[in-house]
Amino acid sequence: MNCKSFNKMLLEYMENESSGLINHELKEHMECCPECCALYKEKLDVKASFNELFNRPDKNFIPQNNKILSELNPKYYKKSLRSKIAYHLRRNKFTYSTAIAFTALLIFTLPVMKSYMGNSYNTSKLNSGSTANSKNTTTVRDTTNGTIIFKTDIKRKNFDGKLLEIADPKKIAVGYSFGDSQTAYGSYFLKSKGDKTTSEIAKSVWAVAAINGGATVIDADTQNNIETMKTHSGIAIHDGKVVFSDINTTDAVVNLVGFNQEGLLISGIYNTSKINELGIKEGITSPLSFSLIDKGKPTQLESKPISEPRGPRTVIGQKANGAVLMLVINGRNADCIGATLSEVQNILLEFGAYTAVYLSGGTSSSMYYNGEIINNPCAPSGEQKVPSVFMVMP
């Protein structure tokens, strides 16, 4: 080992950080080199001086330190758990204040978010049938005249359509049209021919939206063309009163679709004498109406009075949160042949329907919204006259 290497390793040797072999070489070198040996002793003296300096107690501080300690009250500084927690909170008050403010904001916004999500649409895959296509389904939120409506464009492989979601079910009303009446019966009329279209009925009462409601039947007593042969079929109830009926018995069985005073959608087969007991505020009866969704589950479709496998459809439904769904499917043309009933069920379940009822279809299917018909009626002459509609009032 030379002197240069000795100088580099001397500090480690003095701090006992070098290995045993290095220590042996350093000792042998100091025995042979008086200069390095002298350097080692010099550094030892310097180290000893520093140790004495830093370990020497301050004579002036010791008495003051003892005096201060003797005057302290140990009971005062022996803090309880409560005092320690309070002290911790004071030291970290900014952190805890921020956390409390964030939690309060979260509690305030959660109901709003939940409400919004309740009106948003679940586009997850269903057990069967088609699913939503995010590229072809757009949802628009409208607050026309204070009425919250979500409008969705439906696009599937064989059909398209429109869906409206109305947040407040009490905004729903029945509209109706009367033509020439053949027989007056109490406060309503028998065999009254519809003389207005869905849009005309809606515009006459300043409704925001509307879909066709009741069915029409062919009057075999007339020899005119098929459109003039169509007459009302069933009962129409508006504001709790029967405004039309072609049923002249009190014990007839009818398919009822309507909303009670609380805005709950009620549907099913009832005796006409029992309708008043249901508290229906707005409703219709129709031989073509039947349930599609009951308590969030699809109903069996066997023996339903619909012969067309695919076609235009009109449906009204309600979600568990009370929001009303109005669905109209286009059909009967080359690029849009229409939907099956099971496909309609899947769409309704996709959008959260708890209850849903088929109203009508074919040439009558029509949806009015914000001043115009927004679906594509399949009749060559366009929108057809209908006996009644379900409307959304401002």
Secondary structure, DSSP 8 states (H G I E B T S, - for coil): --HHHHHHHHHHHHTT-S-HHHHHHHHHHHHH-HHHHHHHHHHHHHHHHHHHHHHS--TTHHHHHHHHHHH--HHHHS--HHHHHHHHHHHTHHHHHHHHHHHHHHHHHHHHHHHHHHTS------SSS----TTT--EEEE-GGG--EEEEEEE-SS-EEEEEEES-GGGEEEEE-----SEEETTEEES----EEHHHHHHHTT-SEEEE-SEEEE-TT--S-HHHHEEEESEEEETTEEEEE----SS-EEEEEEEETT--EEEEEEEGGGGGGGTEEEEEE-TT-EEEEETTEE---TT-S---SSB-EEEEEEETTS-EEEEEE--SBTTB--B-HHHHHHHHHHTTEEEEEEEEEGGG--EEETTEE-S---STT-S-EESEEEEE--
